[in-house]
């Protein structure tokens, strides 16, 4: 599905309901969807822009109503277990008029009420209006694959799957949330439930909200990841359980009435998805791989190896337009924004894939479930590092902290070592937060203007500590994985994938983020996630042994990086200089003009590599230009 929008009025307003909800839908219908529709039911206005994946006929159009029950639904997403739920509901006497998975939600609610929510497996954000009870029900999937934004003002609650829909409502203001700015500068993303807009919030993943027509609002979590119960199984039994669950999840994620393709990086995760897809497909799978021109970022030989081994139809994708043209479009679709450089590659992949397919699967999420990042290895090495003589640690930290030449490829070893050594004196969970920070506290304090008091007070470490406190397990690795799933995965990785794919009307599905695999990973012993030999994703490697080429199974994590430093010095030099000019910085009223200018000039002269903080500043400037000054 493309997107949803709507609002509930708590009191009479002199507003043209039809015009407003149509404007909200038009704001998110920029991708040429299969259809759009609106419904007005008393105080409730619902709108939908459709990308038809299941039952593309008119019977599956939204808003979807059940006149006999007085129920109206708009949903963005897919319910993967809809066939099984449909059979169960039909056995209970329910009669369906479409093959749409969304009609399953209507009948499930009519049969079980809000207790139907834990029965739904999929990625979704939906709004259901119960006319009899005069109640609006909003819900978001467990892991946060689909977004749902909210504005609650005087006498109105507006919602939408994109912020653009809310901004089309005449009562929604535009003001900067400085706390979110502090998080964004530190992490490259905003932590839900906040957004960069002070008056717009998100319904967090795994949450539902009930809104009465008189304005009473109740929000609760219906799911959270739990590690506490770990069955005692032998390694072979764990492998069998993973194989069984992977087969089930991968099959469910291919449920569609439209062509399904694959985003293939050449890493273990997307290659594993490719193998499972190939088991159920007779035709060659259309796969898409992004290939940057710069050395140090090219993983195409691994993608080709997998494609040859599995018989995939591989298309290598490169940028089809100048970065100066592309980046404003990314900022428009990202909305919040998320300054993750790999958005560039995902956008290009989605643009190319949409020419052939309407759905793609990808391998995102396995690193956060099964300890695939180097930071988990670093945490294991901290006690060993602490045994070194203090003088040796001091000399090593001093050497690593010296400015080095700009890196031609990804983050250089010197920078990684400096970050490791700096965090070595911290408590382990503070160290984990530090390794996730893009722009450290000292630099943030330098770049932010003195008047940006709220942003300057933000502590990224405190945000991580609050998330660590919600984890029900004592094992250090499980606690790190929980936090990375709730913060980095939900607020960066999934946001990037959803926004950049939906920008082209392409539905991206993430099998590893299915809650069945997330729960299985939580219950899997830590040693089967990060082995004693410090190899991550151990259980996945074991399951895929003999199924994927050995170089794919043994290659280290590389990440989907982009040559940001080079781009800023070359392709984007003029645009960056213009957007971060002193007059522009002064107009944004949150930056120290001299500090930003000094950082930019030092990077352009090649004295330092400040690619990550400058990329954040550039994206904030693009966001501010589009959403705060337009």
C-alpha angles and dihedrals in degrees: 000000000000106000151309134227138172148126142222120219116214093191138016114288130186091237133128098240096191094049094048097049090046089052090050091052093045089055091062099034095081094117099070096253125198091254146331133218143178135201131192117202111173107288091357126089120186130184136179138188108201135218100179111217102147118039098355091192124106089263089073096051122125150264081056117203137192103204093189092057100032091237127144126187140189118181136179112201143027134289104214097191093049094116092057092043091048091054091049093049093046089053087056090055101265116146121210127207098190141032091235119128088220093065085061089063091053094051093042090055092046089051103040106012118218088337086081091076098085088051092064118094116191147056113300151142114190144169120209122188115205104200095188093054093034088229134136117213120198124185139173129200121265100255099034101250093145122045130227120188125196140198121186116188139152104319099343141079114196126188139179145161088241131041088229089069092056093046088056088064109093095225098053111100128210114229132144120252103217094194088058089047089057091052092045094052091048099044109016089244142064121248116236137268085041128069130189087264110085094216100040122081137176130236100239120239114275093023136118131197130204117201122188122209089247091060102262110145128194123182127185141165112248095182141023132170111264125196100175101097112063116169117221105246133155117246091256090054091051090051090051092050092049092048092050094047094045091052091051096045096044091051092049092051091059092060105125144120089221133065116286123209138172139244104220122194097170091243126121096264102053090037090056089051089050092053093052092046091051091057092066101034128082094184123069111271114241105234130182128206126185113224117190117206093229122091116244093044103060114112096161096117090062092048090050091050092055092043092053093045095050099032095244124165099238124199118188111213130204132177110290097192139036117277090236089062095039103049097062088053091051091051090050093054097037091055099175088046126243111194096203108142093210087071085085092062095042091051091052092047093050092047091054097040092053089067089068110021142024097212133043132185121213140183101241119135102037092100092057093045099044107027100259099154125091089236090075089054090048090055090055091050096052095085090050091049090051090060092064115101112272091240091055092049091048093051092046093049091047092051093047092049094058113107112259134194118281113276119246091205134023128325106323122238091244091060092046091050092048091053091047094049093046092054095044093091093051127091108269096255092048088050090053090053091048092055089055094052117105097188115029124225095257093054092044090054089050096049098043119083118246089246092058089085099154093049091048091053094056116114115198088192090059091052089054092046091054090053093046088054091061094059116104096207133082099205109108095222094050090049091052091049092049092053094046091051093049096042115021100027097042098040103034116015098040093038091053093048096045097046097044095045096043089050085076099035090256119140112221117199125197112203095182089058092057105122091235091064092040091055092045090051091049090055094044114102113260091239089063090055100043110018125216085254087061096249115143128219089030097163093048091051090050093050092048095046109122090015100073130039113274095241088060092050095049103037116111125243111279105170130215098281132172129206093251096158093054092044092053092051096043125013095026100032096108095040092048092048090051097046093044096042114134092252092053092046090050091052092053088056096205105082135078100237097205094048094049092046091050092050092049094048093048090052093047091050089053094241094123138007106241095155098130100050091040091051088054091049092048093051093046089052091051090047092049092048093052103038109023103037101030 
